[in-house]
Amino acid sequence: MDCDSMMKSYAVFAVVGLSLMAVVQAQDAAAPFIYETPREFYSSADLDGDGRADLVIVDKESGKYRLGYHQAAGGFHWVDCRPSGMKGLTGFSLGKVLADAPEALVFTSPDANEITAVGAASATAPTRPVIVPFTAALGPNVICALKIGGAGPGALADFFVGSIYNSPDANLATWLRNDGADYEKISETPLPGVASRANRVVIGGRELLFLMLAGDQGESLRLDRLAEGKLVTEASVSGLAGGSEYVVGHFGAGPQLLTYTPGQNSFTARALRERDGQAQLAEPAAYDLGQPVLRLTALGSAGAARLLAIFGEGKTAGVFNFDGGRAPVLAQTLAATNDLFTCALSQPDGFIIFTQPPGGKFATKYQIYNSSGSGWTPGAFGGLPSLADNDNLTIPDIHTRIVAGLTVTNEADMRAYTNQIPGTRVQFVMLPIPGGEFVMGSPANEADRQPDEGPRHKVKISPFWMARCEITWNEYELFMYPEEERRMRATLPTDAGGDKLADAVTHPSQPYVEMSFGMGKDGYPAIAMTQHAANKYCQWLSAKTGQFYRLPTEAEWEYACRAGTTTAHFFGEDAGQLGDYAWYEENSDFKYQKVGRKKPNPWGLHDMYGNVVEWVLDQYDPEYYQQCAEQSLMIDPWNKATKPYPHAVRGGSWDDEAKMCRSAARRGSDRSWKMQDPQLPKSVWYFSDAQFVGFRIVRPLTVPPPEQMQKYWSSGVERD
């Protein structure tokens, strides 16, 4: 976040774990700041252009980054992790480097020998990393986005790049002019050691580069200018211990450079001044904080700045009053309870601090502290997004494929069709469901009615297709076992573009038990998948076929089930006829049966009652109909999930009583459905104790934009 209301800062990473904060005065240009830990980078910048600083956390090993978008009402909206395009990151920067993004992220990895840049202007539509051509040297390990100066400056920030795999001079500094296309090399200079922790700072309106160098004579810290297109050192600190870290913050009368070695009790402060157009560092003063320091962070605004120190392994932290001239005074102590503090960032009215479990590799939680008088009180807290692989980056491409192949756009042209999954012999049938209005829920006098089925309310539904039968193992195992599906497609007609997109969708982990539980596979409904797994199947199938599929909403499911009827069952009020249409407790022989063996409803849909209870998109809420009834007409309602449990299922199953096999009957998922799952954490793909749950799919006539597709396929609350 902004480290100072009168100044901001910007930094790069390190191979050996440095942290930097640069602070500038109010009249100077903004410069986002980056902190570095041995495994992660933390920073803040206005990524979406709304005037509020958003958060970014970068995982070095995987190259994935997590974004928290600052909301107008306060707090942050965290989104799924996104890829940088590389692994093993050692360099990171922020700046105006892409024409279509207020602030973009820039990454580099020496082993990948590559630089990538990616915009993050949208919280809902991730963009692909753009490769920045770099052939001037080998092993780019550090990068900084800043204006180099000289002839030809444009609107975009240029690049300083340090590299380490060159010959005969191993370490080189290279300047690239950023015109958005060619990235011309301006100049190149040998360096006396490995460069790291490069950071742009703005002092007196001038952009300067902080650069750490590790050579034969130890480590040194330099403050250079690049206005002439070459490095000119204005100030430096030599003789630093290996592994030193530094922070620049505004304390007292002006900026101060703090240097320290993790594990030592003390830090050294040097006033940073500008005189006659040149940066200068004052004589150092050492201060002892009384216990081993892990990391320092500058907090607050000019005249009221504080210093936050994380101690030891991260079990405790302290906020200190520090004016840059007198010894720091402890103002408040923080405890990390069962976790360990990793890093902190300043906020306009406090700070946010991050934690990880003991032995963890990356931060998993955050806690905001708000300014309260002379201290800070805990505010919002929560978990950070998982670093597990996700496939949201493929969604725009899937959308493009679907739109390009669209042939039916009018309800009058909708027909039943059979779709063969490309590269396989597996087929499924989709039936057209006309748009219309109906009354959702059950009347008060319906037999076996439950309170969550009312009040009744009017709903308007847009046209869609629905699968004639529940998804079978024949279909679902293509998604469960991708290697087998790839072998199958090698001998059958397929679609290479669809295959590539489908392969990029996250597939289930291998099941830990035989998932049919001995009840049968060929022609039988697939069972015991989580709603997350069902959603991902829909994304995979959409990529494979070039048609948009998803789970139905509760309203769509009930509308299709009723098929224009208003009675308890689509065949009437007489529950004695249920056995003709459904496999349920009385006739199922204690297991599911092959799909499509019972009579269909008036619109041709089989097994809408019984066999397996079916996932829908909605969060199950017994009070949701109360909200709906307040509206004269609900149009395509969807109670979007905000928590892992419960999600809604409809239709009853082979294990249910007849009363659950009614058009209005509702039910929610439960944690007990994973009770016997032996995995820790428990699977996001399978339910060990829900051998009665499956799903069927729908295809809306109107194709939604990519952002909406992502919401259908990834609720964001799948992982409990």
Summary of the structure (lengths in Angstrom):
residues: 720
radius of gyration: 29.9
end to end distance: 28.6
largest distance: 95.9
contacts: 2510
relative contact order: 0.09
helix: 13%
strand: 36%
